[in-house]
Amino acid sequence: MKKISLLLVTLLTSGFVMAKLPTPTPEQAAAADLAKAKTAHGDKVGAYKLCLAQNEVANKYKKAGTAAPGACTNPGPFVPPATN
């Protein structure tokens, strides 16, 4: 009996969970785009710092006559995306 009542309650309340969210306002969309751009830039900076650390370790253990590790590309400062 408990299983049936739990099933009924779950089925009755599942409609509320499936409700559609309202569309974001232009300000919210712009804020989301800015946050996405900041995250992407942070990922690039993290990859750059990792590349520098890997090159430092590679240079420490590099044998004479071997090629130097690949150059790292600096992503530069954060530039916010242009708004329309």
Secondary structure, DSSP 8 states (H G I E B T S, - for coil): -HHHHHHHHHHHHHHHHT-------HHHHHHHHHHHHHHHHHHHHHHHHHHHHHHHHHHHH--TTS----------S-------
